[in-house]
Amino acid sequence: MDWQRSPQPGPAPRSARPRSTAHRFWPPRTDKLWRSPLRGPWLTSVLGLALLVSLPLVVVTGLLDYIAYGPQFHQARPADVGWLRLPVFGWPTRPAWLFQLTQGLHVVLGLVLVPVVVAKLWSVIPRLFVWPPVRSLPHLLERLSLVLLVGGVLFEIVTGILNISYDYVFGFSFYSAHYYGAWVFIAGFVVHVALKLPLMLRSLRSRSLREELRTPLARTVPEPADADDLVASRPATATMSRRGFLGVVAGSSALVAVTTVGQVVGGPARMLAFLLPRGRSYGDGPNAFQVNKTAAAAGVRAADVGASWRLTVRYGDHVVRLDRPSLAAMAQHTARLPIACVEGWSTTQSWGGVRLRDLAVLVEAVSPRSAVVSSLARHGSFNRATLEGGQVLDPDAMLALRVNGADLSLDHGYPARVVVPAIPGVHATKWVHSIEFHDD
């Protein structure tokens, strides 16, 4: 009997082997990576609605603050923004807390939204690994808008927090980069909202927020499968309800608000403002309030403001030089005004000194259109500022000599500093040595 050995199966040709996806590197298996039963169009839309309502306010207040810096005087950075130039208008001096409000909202609300942004990115992270990456022209537009949107918002958050912390590790101009980054974000935001708004509205109507907030962990189940692959195909057991997740996000934002807003509103809340390290108190007695830049940091020495100090007031050919006793002998004015800085902190104190419009009269500048204020500061780029005519002529605008009934300390600008309602703190020039009024 002839025995025939059955042929043993050999390795199949490479082209005939089935491709295993168990250990692939890219694209990763979303059914193993993203298994949370909470993800879905409804949860993403709730977070998206919160950002849709609040982020425009952050953008608008930021652009208003740019105008407040006076781009028409080339003192808003960047100075030349080309076709991104905003419609400039005279920044008003009333209400006196206007810049305090806009800058405070911009910084505090921007920080408060960080947990919401992180939660939103978590809710849509499976979309980053969709394969193939581009399926159609609308899908391509959506992906491009996401690059601008996510990249822009993360860039603005990171650089903003570093600026608040006075930590310029990025090595470029914060003001210029933050301004251009804002427009990148705006472009992505507008396109993304136009593409996704109908889906967001449908998703919000798919579930009741009230009922979802009443749903405990035991009854938390995944949302129905969706076309965007946000819902996990193999969801894990829920360890948190959706109301718990939204509660964590809301609680995190509330904690950020409590530890931030005190630098704007002042009072007892200021003791809790741990997230704004700039603007701590320096000095004693009436001068014990925030200092953004000390005299030492600005390169101002005691000898610079001694008996030889004179204030030069100029308007065309008219020049007057005044020492501090001469200023103190003029009609004095007192007003309680805030100083608000770009980092988000502000302080309201009682200032006393000579009205700017009285100094203008000394050199026969009846209705000046602007005034250039120069400082003794040697270090830093803000050793001079230009004020608008309306700011000069405001009845509370003054060259302050005192604060809270006492002479200014050296760190607060002795012998004289400018205080004007509603202007950015950087234009409340300290260690003033000259004021030049202009008609143009």
The 8 nearest C-alpha neighbors of each residue, nearest first, counted from 0:
[[1, 2, 3, 4, 5, 6, 7, 8],
 [0, 2, 3, 4, 5, 6, 7, 8],
 [1, 3, 0, 4, 5, 6, 7, 8],
 [4, 2, 5, 1, 6, 0, 7, 8],
 [5, 3, 6, 2, 7, 1, 8, 0],
 [4, 6, 3, 7, 8, 2, 9, 1],
 [5, 7, 4, 8, 9, 3, 2, 10],
 [8, 6, 9, 5, 4, 10, 11, 3],
 [7, 9, 6, 10, 11, 5, 12, 4],
 [8, 10, 7, 11, 6, 12, 13, 16],
 [11, 9, 12, 8, 13, 16, 15, 7],
 [10, 12, 15, 16, 9, 13, 14, 8],
 [11, 13, 15, 14, 10, 16, 9, 17],
 [14, 12, 15, 16, 11, 10, 17, 18],
 [13, 15, 12, 16, 11, 17, 18, 10],
 [16, 14, 12, 13, 11, 17, 18, 10],
 [15, 17, 13, 14, 11, 18, 12, 10],
 [18, 16, 19, 15, 14, 13, 20, 11],
 [17, 19, 16, 20, 15, 21, 14, 23],
 [18, 20, 21, 17, 22, 23, 16, 24],
 [21, 19, 23, 22, 18, 28, 24, 27],
 [20, 22, 19, 23, 28, 18, 24, 27],
 [23, 21, 20, 24, 19, 27, 28, 25],
 [22, 24, 20, 25, 21, 27, 26, 19],
 [25, 23, 27, 26, 22, 28, 20, 21],
 [26, 24, 27, 23, 28, 128, 130, 22],
 [25, 27, 24, 128, 28, 130, 23, 129],
 [28, 26, 25, 24, 29, 23, 128, 32],
 [29, 27, 30, 31, 32, 26, 20, 23],
 [28, 30, 32, 31, 33, 27, 125, 128],
 [29, 31, 28, 233, 232, 32, 33, 231],
 [32, 30, 29, 28, 33, 34, 233, 27],
 [33, 31, 29, 30, 34, 28, 27, 125],
 [32, 34, 29, 31, 35, 30, 231, 125],
 [35, 33, 234, 231, 235, 233, 32, 36],
 [34, 36, 37, 234, 235, 33, 38, 231],
 [35, 37, 221, 234, 38, 237, 235, 34],
 [38, 36, 35, 221, 241, 39, 42, 240],
 [39, 37, 230, 122, 36, 229, 35, 42],
 [38, 40, 230, 229, 41, 42, 222, 43],
 [39, 41, 43, 42, 202, 44, 229, 38],
 [40, 42, 202, 44, 43, 39, 203, 45],
 [43, 41, 45, 44, 39, 40, 38, 46],
 [42, 44, 40, 46, 41, 45, 122, 47],
 [43, 45, 47, 41, 199, 42, 46, 48],
 [46, 44, 48, 42, 47, 43, 41, 49],
 [47, 45, 49, 43, 44, 48, 119, 42],
 [46, 48, 44, 50, 45, 49, 51, 43],
 [47, 49, 51, 45, 50, 46, 44, 52],
 [48, 50, 46, 47, 52, 51, 53, 45],
 [51, 49, 53, 47, 54, 52, 48, 46],
 [52, 50, 48, 49, 53, 47, 54, 55],
 [51, 53, 50, 49, 54, 48, 55, 56],
 [54, 52, 50, 56, 55, 51, 49, 57],
 [53, 55, 57, 56, 50, 51, 52, 58],
 [56, 54, 58, 57, 53, 59, 52, 51],
 [55, 57, 59, 54, 58, 53, 60, 105],
 [58, 56, 105, 54, 55, 60, 59, 61],
 [57, 59, 55, 61, 56, 60, 62, 54],
 [60, 58, 56, 62, 61, 57, 55, 63],
 [61, 59, 63, 101, 57, 62, 105, 58],
 [60, 62, 64, 58, 59, 63, 105, 57],
 [61, 63, 65, 59, 64, 60, 58, 66],
 [64, 62, 60, 66, 65, 61, 59, 67],
 [63, 65, 67, 61, 66, 62, 60, 102],
 [64, 66, 62, 63, 68, 67, 75, 61],
 [67, 65, 63, 68, 64, 69, 70, 87],
 [68, 66, 64, 69, 65, 90, 63, 422],
 [69, 67, 75, 66, 65, 70, 74, 64],
 [68, 70, 71, 67, 72, 66, 75, 74],
 [71, 69, 75, 73, 72, 74, 68, 66],
 [70, 72, 69, 73, 87, 74, 75, 78],
 [71, 73, 70, 74, 69, 385, 75, 68],
 [74, 72, 70, 78, 71, 75, 69, 76],
 [73, 75, 72, 70, 69, 76, 68, 78],
 [76, 74, 70, 68, 78, 73, 69, 77],
 [77, 75, 78, 175, 174, 74, 73, 70],
 [76, 78, 175, 79, 75, 80, 174, 178],
 [77, 79, 76, 73, 75, 80, 70, 74],
 [80, 78, 81, 77, 84, 76, 73, 70],
 [79, 81, 83, 84, 78, 77, 82, 179],
 [82, 80, 83, 79, 84, 78, 85, 77],
 [81, 83, 84, 80, 85, 79, 86, 182],
 [82, 84, 80, 81, 85, 182, 179, 79],
 [85, 83, 82, 80, 81, 86, 79, 87],
 [84, 86, 87, 83, 66, 62, 82, 80],
 [87, 85, 88, 84, 66, 83, 70, 71],
 [88, 86, 85, 66, 89, 71, 70, 69],
 [89, 87, 90, 86, 66, 71, 69, 91],
 [88, 90, 91, 87, 387, 389, 67, 69],
 [89, 91, 67, 88, 92, 66, 69, 387],
 [92, 90, 93, 89, 421, 389, 390, 94],
 [91, 93, 421, 420, 95, 94, 390, 90],
 [94, 92, 95, 91, 421, 97, 420, 96],
 [93, 95, 97, 96, 92, 421, 420, 91],
 [94, 96, 420, 421, 93, 97, 92, 336],
 [95, 97, 99, 94, 421, 98, 100, 337],
 [98, 96, 100, 421, 99, 94, 95, 101],
 [99, 97, 421, 101, 100, 96, 102, 422],
 [98, 100, 96, 339, 97, 102, 103, 101],
 [99, 101, 103, 97, 98, 102, 104, 96],
 [102, 100, 98, 60, 104, 103, 99, 105],
 [103, 101, 105, 104, 99, 100, 98, 343],
 [102, 104, 100, 343, 106, 105, 101, 99],
 [105, 103, 101, 107, 108, 102, 106, 100],
 [104, 106, 57, 102, 103, 60, 108, 109],
 [107, 105, 109, 103, 343, 104, 108, 102],
 [108, 106, 110, 104, 109, 103, 105, 111],
 [107, 109, 111, 110, 104, 105, 106, 112],
 [108, 110, 106, 107, 112, 111, 105, 57],
 [111, 109, 107, 108, 113, 112, 106, 255],
 [110, 112, 252, 108, 255, 109, 113, 256],
 [113, 111, 115, 110, 109, 114, 108, 116],
 [112, 114, 116, 110, 115, 111, 117, 109],
 [115, 113, 117, 116, 112, 248, 252, 118],
 [114, 116, 118, 112, 113, 117, 119, 248],
 [115, 117, 119, 113, 118, 114, 112, 120],
 [118, 116, 114, 120, 119, 115, 121, 113],
 [119, 117, 121, 115, 116, 120, 114, 122],
 [120, 118, 116, 122, 121, 117, 46, 115],
 [119, 121, 117, 123, 122, 118, 124, 116],
 [122, 120, 118, 124, 119, 123, 117, 125],
 [121, 123, 119, 120, 38, 43, 124, 118],
 [124, 122, 120, 125, 121, 126, 229, 119],
 [123, 125, 126, 121, 127, 122, 120, 128],
 [126, 124, 127, 123, 128, 229, 29, 33],
 [127, 125, 124, 129, 128, 123, 229, 228],
 [128, 126, 125, 124, 129, 123, 132, 142],
 [129, 127, 126, 125, 130, 26, 27, 132],
 [130, 128, 126, 132, 127, 131, 125, 26],
 [131, 129, 132, 128, 26, 133, 134, 127],
 [130, 132, 133, 129, 134, 128, 26, 135],
 [133, 131, 130, 129, 134, 128, 142, 139],
 [134, 132, 139, 131, 135, 138, 130, 142],
 [133, 135, 138, 131, 132, 136, 139, 137],
 [136, 134, 138, 137, 133, 139, 140, 132],
 [135, 137, 139, 138, 140, 134, 133, 141],
 [138, 136, 140, 139, 135, 141, 194, 134],
 [137, 139, 141, 135, 136, 140, 134, 133],
 [138, 140, 136, 142, 137, 141, 133, 135],
 [141, 139, 137, 143, 138, 142, 144, 136],
 [140, 142, 138, 144, 139, 143, 137, 145],
 [141, 143, 145, 139, 144, 140, 138, 146],
 [144, 142, 140, 146, 145, 141, 139, 147],
 [143, 145, 187, 141, 147, 146, 142, 191],
 [146, 144, 148, 142, 143, 147, 149, 141],
 [145, 147, 143, 144, 148, 150, 149, 142],
 [146, 148, 187, 144, 150, 145, 151, 184],
 [149, 147, 187, 145, 184, 151, 188, 146],
 [150, 148, 152, 151, 146, 145, 147, 153],
 [149, 151, 147, 153, 146, 148, 152, 154],
 [150, 152, 184, 154, 148, 149, 147, 153],
 [151, 153, 155, 149, 154, 150, 184, 148],
 [154, 152, 156, 150, 155, 151, 157, 149],
 [153, 155, 151, 157, 152, 156, 150, 158],
 [156, 154, 152, 158, 153, 157, 159, 151],
 [157, 155, 153, 159, 154, 158, 160, 152],
 [156, 158, 160, 154, 159, 155, 153, 161],
 [159, 157, 161, 155, 160, 156, 154, 162],
 [160, 158, 162, 156, 161, 157, 155, 163],
 [159, 161, 163, 157, 162, 158, 156, 164],
 [160, 162, 164, 166, 158, 163, 159, 165],
 [163, 161, 165, 159, 164, 160, 166, 158],
 [162, 164, 342, 160, 161, 165, 159, 275],
 [163, 165, 161, 162, 166, 276, 160, 277],
 [166, 164, 162, 163, 161, 167, 277, 276],
 [167, 165, 161, 164, 168, 162, 163, 169],
 [168, 166, 169, 170, 165, 161, 162, 173],
 [167, 169, 170, 166, 161, 171, 165, 158],
 [168, 170, 167, 171, 158, 173, 166, 172],
 [169, 171, 168, 167, 172, 173, 166, 176],
 [172, 170, 169, 173, 176, 167, 175, 168],
 [171, 173, 174, 175, 176, 170, 177, 169],
 [172, 174, 176, 175, 177, 171, 158, 162],
 [175, 173, 177, 172, 176, 76, 178, 77],
 [176, 174, 77, 178, 177, 172, 173, 76],
 [175, 177, 173, 179, 178, 174, 180, 172],
 [176, 178, 180, 174, 175, 179, 173, 181],
 [179, 177, 181, 175, 180, 176, 174, 182],
 [180, 178, 182, 176, 181, 177, 175, 183],
 [181, 179, 177, 183, 182, 178, 176, 151],
 [180, 182, 184, 178, 179, 183, 177, 185],
 [181, 183, 185, 179, 184, 180, 186, 178],
 [182, 184, 180, 186, 181, 185, 151, 147],
 [183, 185, 151, 148, 181, 187, 182, 186],
 [186, 184, 182, 188, 187, 183, 189, 181],
 [187, 185, 183, 189, 184, 188, 182, 190],
 [188, 186, 148, 144, 147, 184, 190, 185],
 [189, 187, 185, 191, 186, 148, 190, 184],
 [188, 190, 192, 186, 191, 187, 185, 193],
 [191, 189, 193, 187, 192, 188, 144, 194],
 [192, 190, 194, 188, 193, 189, 144, 187],
 [191, 193, 195, 196, 189, 194, 190, 188],
 [194, 192, 190, 191, 195, 196, 189, 197],
 [195, 193, 191, 192, 196, 190, 141, 197],
 [194, 196, 192, 198, 197, 193, 191, 199],
 [195, 197, 199, 192, 198, 193, 194, 200],
 [198, 196, 200, 199, 195, 201, 194, 193],
 [199, 197, 201, 195, 196, 200, 202, 194],
 [198, 200, 196, 202, 44, 197, 201, 195],
 [199, 201, 203, 197, 202, 198, 196, 204],
 [202, 200, 198, 204, 199, 203, 197, 205],
 [201, 203, 41, 205, 199, 204, 200, 40],
 [202, 204, 200, 205, 201, 41, 199, 206],
 [203, 205, 201, 202, 206, 200, 207, 41],
 [204, 206, 202, 203, 201, 207, 41, 200],
 [207, 205, 204, 203, 208, 41, 202, 211],
 [208, 206, 210, 209, 211, 204, 205, 203],
 [207, 209, 211, 210, 212, 206, 203, 213],
 [208, 210, 212, 207, 211, 213, 206, 214],
 [209, 211, 213, 207, 212, 208, 214, 206],
 [212, 210, 208, 214, 213, 209, 207, 242],
 [211, 213, 242, 209, 210, 214, 208, 241],
 [212, 214, 210, 211, 215, 209, 242, 208],
 [213, 215, 211, 212, 218, 210, 219, 216],
 [216, 214, 217, 218, 240, 213, 219, 242],
 [215, 217, 240, 219, 218, 239, 214, 237],
 [218, 216, 215, 219, 240, 214, 237, 220],
 [217, 219, 216, 215, 220, 214, 240, 237],
 [220, 218, 216, 240, 217, 215, 214, 237],
 [219, 221, 218, 36, 222, 237, 37, 217],
 [222, 220, 36, 37, 223, 230, 219, 234],
 [221, 223, 39, 224, 230, 220, 37, 38],
 [224, 222, 225, 221, 230, 39, 40, 220],
 [225, 223, 230, 222, 226, 228, 232, 231],
 [226, 224, 227, 228, 223, 230, 229, 40],
 [225, 227, 228, 224, 229, 230, 40, 223],
 [226, 228, 225, 229, 126, 230, 40, 129],
 [229, 227, 230, 226, 225, 126, 125, 231],
 [228, 230, 39, 227, 38, 125, 231, 123],
 [229, 231, 39, 228, 38, 224, 232, 225],
 [232, 230, 234, 34, 233, 229, 30, 33],
 [231, 233, 30, 234, 230, 34, 224, 228],
 [232, 234, 231, 30, 34, 235, 31, 36],
 [235, 233, 34, 231, 36, 35, 232, 236],
 [234, 236, 34, 35, 36, 237, 233, 231],
 [235, 237, 238, 234, 36, 35, 220, 34],
 [236, 238, 239, 36, 235, 219, 240, 35],
 [239, 237, 236, 240, 216, 235, 35, 36],
 [240, 238, 237, 216, 243, 241, 244, 219],
 [241, 239, 216, 243, 242, 219, 215, 244],
 [242, 240, 244, 243, 245, 37, 239, 211],
 [241, 243, 212, 245, 240, 244, 246, 211],
 [244, 242, 246, 240, 241, 245, 239, 247],
 [243, 245, 241, 247, 246, 242, 240, 248],
 [246, 244, 248, 242, 247, 243, 249, 241],
 [245, 247, 243, 249, 244, 248, 250, 242],
 [248, 246, 250, 244, 245, 249, 251, 243],
 [247, 249, 245, 251, 246, 250, 114, 115],
 [248, 250, 246, 252, 251, 247, 245, 253],
 [251, 249, 253, 247, 252, 248, 246, 254],
 [252, 250, 254, 248, 253, 249, 247, 114],
 [251, 253, 111, 255, 249, 254, 250, 114],
 [252, 254, 250, 256, 251, 255, 249, 257],
 [255, 253, 251, 257, 256, 252, 250, 258],
 [254, 256, 252, 258, 253, 111, 257, 259],
 [257, 255, 253, 259, 254, 258, 260, 111],
 [256, 258, 254, 259, 255, 260, 253, 271],
 [257, 259, 272, 271, 255, 273, 256, 274],
 [260, 258, 272, 256, 257, 274, 261, 255],
 [259, 261, 262, 263, 256, 257, 107, 264],
 [262, 260, 269, 268, 265, 272, 264, 263],
 [261, 263, 344, 269, 260, 265, 272, 264],
 [264, 262, 345, 261, 344, 260, 265, 103],
 [263, 265, 261, 262, 260, 266, 268, 269],
 [266, 264, 269, 261, 263, 262, 268, 267],
 [265, 267, 268, 269, 264, 261, 270, 262],
 [266, 268, 269, 270, 265, 261, 271, 264],
 [269, 267, 261, 270, 266, 271, 265, 272],
 [270, 268, 261, 265, 272, 262, 271, 267],
 [269, 271, 268, 272, 267, 261, 273, 266],
 [272, 270, 258, 269, 268, 273, 261, 257],
 [273, 271, 258, 259, 261, 269, 274, 270],
 [272, 274, 258, 275, 271, 276, 259, 270],
 [273, 275, 259, 272, 258, 276, 255, 164],
 [276, 274, 277, 273, 272, 163, 259, 164],
 [277, 275, 164, 274, 273, 278, 279, 163],
 [278, 276, 275, 279, 164, 163, 291, 165],
 [277, 279, 289, 291, 290, 344, 280, 276],
 [278, 280, 289, 277, 281, 290, 276, 288],
 [281, 279, 289, 288, 287, 290, 278, 282],
 [282, 280, 287, 288, 289, 290, 279, 283],
 [283, 281, 287, 286, 280, 284, 288, 408],
 [282, 284, 287, 286, 285, 281, 288, 280],
 [283, 285, 286, 287, 282, 405, 288, 403],
 [284, 286, 403, 287, 405, 283, 402, 404],
 [287, 285, 284, 282, 283, 288, 408, 407],
 [288, 286, 282, 283, 281, 284, 285, 280],
 [289, 287, 280, 286, 281, 290, 282, 279],
 [288, 290, 280, 278, 279, 281, 291, 346],
 [291, 289, 278, 292, 281, 293, 280, 279],
 [290, 292, 278, 289, 293, 277, 279, 340],
 [293, 291, 290, 296, 297, 294, 410, 295],
 [292, 294, 410, 296, 295, 297, 290, 291],
 [293, 295, 410, 299, 297, 296, 298, 409],
 [294, 296, 298, 293, 297, 299, 300, 410],
 [297, 295, 293, 294, 298, 292, 378, 299],
 [298, 296, 378, 294, 376, 295, 299, 377],
 [297, 299, 295, 377, 296, 378, 376, 294],
 [298, 300, 294, 297, 376, 295, 375, 303],
 [301, 299, 302, 303, 298, 294, 295, 304],
 [300, 302, 303, 304, 305, 299, 409, 294],
 [301, 303, 305, 300, 304, 306, 299, 307],
 [304, 302, 300, 301, 305, 299, 308, 375],
 [305, 303, 308, 302, 301, 414, 306, 307],
 [306, 304, 302, 307, 308, 303, 301, 414],
 [305, 307, 308, 304, 322, 302, 309, 323],
 [306, 308, 305, 309, 304, 303, 322, 302],
 [309, 307, 304, 306, 305, 322, 303, 310],
 [310, 308, 322, 321, 320, 311, 307, 432],
 [309, 311, 432, 321, 433, 320, 322, 312],
 [310, 312, 433, 320, 319, 432, 309, 434],
 [313, 311, 434, 319, 318, 433, 435, 320],
 [314, 312, 318, 435, 317, 436, 315, 434],
 [315, 313, 436, 317, 362, 435, 316, 364],
 [314, 316, 317, 313, 437, 318, 436, 435],
 [317, 315, 314, 318, 313, 362, 319, 363],
 [316, 318, 314, 362, 315, 313, 319, 363],
 [317, 319, 313, 312, 316, 362, 314, 320],
 [320, 318, 312, 311, 313, 321, 362, 317],
 [319, 321, 311, 310, 309, 312, 318, 322],
 [322, 320, 310, 309, 325, 326, 319, 323],
 [321, 323, 309, 325, 324, 310, 308, 326],
 [322, 324, 326, 325, 327, 321, 414, 309],
 [325, 323, 327, 326, 322, 328, 321, 329],
 [326, 324, 328, 323, 322, 327, 321, 329],
 [325, 327, 323, 328, 329, 324, 321, 322],
 [326, 328, 324, 325, 329, 323, 331, 352],
 [329, 327, 325, 326, 324, 330, 331, 323],
 [328, 330, 326, 327, 331, 325, 353, 352],
 [331, 329, 353, 328, 332, 327, 354, 352],
 [332, 330, 353, 352, 329, 351, 333, 327],
 [331, 333, 352, 351, 353, 354, 330, 334],
 [332, 334, 351, 350, 352, 331, 349, 335],
 [335, 333, 350, 349, 336, 395, 351, 332],
 [334, 336, 349, 348, 350, 347, 333, 337],
 [335, 337, 347, 348, 334, 420, 349, 95],
 [338, 336, 347, 346, 339, 348, 96, 345],
 [337, 339, 424, 345, 346, 347, 340, 336],
 [338, 340, 345, 424, 99, 423, 344, 337],
 [341, 339, 424, 342, 343, 344, 423, 345],
 [340, 342, 343, 102, 339, 423, 424, 344],
 [343, 341, 163, 340, 344, 162, 106, 277],
 [342, 344, 103, 341, 106, 340, 102, 345],
 [345, 343, 262, 263, 340, 342, 339, 278],
 [344, 346, 339, 263, 338, 262, 340, 99],
 [345, 347, 337, 338, 348, 339, 265, 289],
 [348, 346, 337, 336, 338, 335, 345, 349],
 [349, 347, 335, 336, 350, 337, 346, 403],
 [348, 350, 335, 403, 402, 334, 336, 351],
 [351, 349, 402, 334, 333, 401, 335, 399],
 [352, 350, 333, 401, 399, 332, 400, 402],
 [351, 353, 399, 400, 331, 332, 398, 397],
 [354, 352, 331, 398, 397, 332, 355, 330],
 [353, 355, 397, 357, 356, 396, 398, 332],
 [356, 354, 397, 358, 357, 391, 396, 398],
 [355, 357, 359, 392, 358, 354, 391, 360],
 [358, 356, 360, 354, 359, 355, 361, 353],
 [357, 359, 355, 361, 356, 360, 354, 362],
 [360, 358, 356, 364, 357, 361, 362, 363],
 [359, 361, 363, 357, 362, 358, 364, 365],
 [362, 360, 358, 359, 363, 357, 319, 364],
 [361, 363, 317, 360, 359, 364, 314, 318],
 [364, 362, 360, 361, 365, 359, 314, 317],
 [365, 363, 359, 360, 362, 367, 366, 314],
 [364, 366, 363, 360, 367, 359, 356, 362],
 [365, 367, 364, 368, 388, 438, 392, 359],
 [368, 366, 438, 437, 369, 388, 364, 436],
 [367, 369, 388, 438, 439, 437, 387, 366],
 [370, 368, 387, 388, 437, 386, 367, 436],
 [369, 371, 436, 386, 435, 385, 437, 372],
 [370, 372, 385, 435, 434, 384, 386, 373],
 [373, 371, 434, 384, 383, 433, 385, 370],
 [374, 372, 383, 433, 431, 382, 432, 434],
 [375, 373, 431, 382, 430, 376, 432, 383],
 [374, 376, 430, 432, 377, 431, 299, 373],
 [377, 375, 297, 374, 382, 299, 378, 298],
 [376, 378, 298, 297, 375, 379, 299, 382],
 [379, 377, 297, 298, 376, 380, 296, 382],
 [378, 380, 381, 297, 382, 377, 376, 296],
 [379, 381, 382, 378, 383, 377, 376, 74],
 [382, 380, 383, 379, 425, 384, 426, 428],
 [383, 381, 374, 376, 380, 373, 379, 384],
 [384, 382, 373, 372, 381, 374, 371, 428],
 [383, 385, 372, 426, 371, 386, 373, 381],
 [386, 384, 371, 370, 372, 72, 369, 387],
 [387, 385, 370, 369, 390, 371, 391, 384],
 [388, 386, 369, 390, 389, 368, 391, 385],
 [387, 389, 368, 369, 391, 390, 367, 392],
 [390, 388, 392, 391, 387, 393, 91, 92],
 [389, 391, 387, 393, 388, 392, 386, 92],
 [392, 390, 388, 389, 393, 355, 356, 396],
 [393, 391, 356, 389, 390, 394, 388, 355],
 [392, 394, 396, 390, 395, 391, 389, 92],
 [395, 393, 396, 392, 354, 356, 397, 355],
 [396, 394, 393, 397, 334, 419, 354, 420],
 [397, 395, 419, 393, 394, 354, 355, 418],
 [398, 396, 354, 355, 353, 418, 399, 417],
 [397, 399, 417, 353, 416, 352, 415, 355],
 [398, 400, 352, 416, 351, 415, 397, 401],
 [401, 399, 352, 415, 351, 407, 406, 414],
 [402, 400, 406, 407, 351, 405, 399, 350],
 [401, 403, 350, 404, 405, 349, 407, 351],
 [402, 404, 349, 285, 405, 350, 348, 401],
 [403, 405, 402, 401, 406, 285, 351, 349],
 [406, 404, 401, 402, 403, 285, 407, 286],
 [407, 405, 401, 400, 402, 408, 404, 413],
 [406, 408, 401, 413, 411, 402, 400, 412],
 [409, 407, 411, 410, 413, 406, 286, 412],
 [408, 410, 413, 412, 411, 294, 407, 414],
 [411, 409, 293, 294, 408, 412, 290, 413],
 [412, 410, 408, 409, 407, 413, 290, 429],
 [411, 413, 429, 430, 409, 416, 410, 415],
 [414, 412, 409, 415, 407, 408, 430, 411],
 [413, 415, 412, 430, 304, 400, 407, 323],
 [416, 414, 413, 400, 399, 430, 431, 412],
 [415, 417, 429, 399, 412, 428, 398, 431],
 [416, 418, 398, 427, 428, 399, 397, 419],
 [417, 419, 427, 397, 396, 398, 399, 416],
 [420, 418, 396, 422, 397, 421, 417, 395],
 [419, 421, 95, 92, 422, 336, 396, 418],
 [422, 420, 95, 98, 92, 97, 96, 419],
 [421, 423, 420, 419, 98, 424, 426, 67],
 [424, 422, 425, 426, 339, 340, 98, 68],
 [425, 423, 340, 339, 427, 338, 426, 422],
 [424, 426, 423, 427, 340, 428, 381, 341],
 [427, 425, 428, 424, 384, 423, 422, 385],
 [428, 426, 417, 424, 418, 425, 429, 416],
 [427, 429, 426, 417, 416, 431, 374, 425],
 [428, 430, 412, 416, 431, 374, 427, 417],
 [431, 429, 412, 374, 375, 415, 416, 413],
 [432, 430, 374, 429, 416, 415, 373, 433],
 [431, 433, 310, 374, 373, 375, 311, 430],
 [434, 432, 311, 373, 310, 312, 431, 372],
 [435, 433, 372, 312, 371, 311, 313, 373],
 [434, 436, 313, 371, 370, 314, 312, 433],
 [435, 437, 370, 314, 369, 367, 313, 371],
 [438, 436, 369, 367, 439, 370, 368, 314],
 [437, 439, 368, 367, 369, 436, 366, 364],
 [438, 437, 368, 369, 367, 436, 388, 370]]
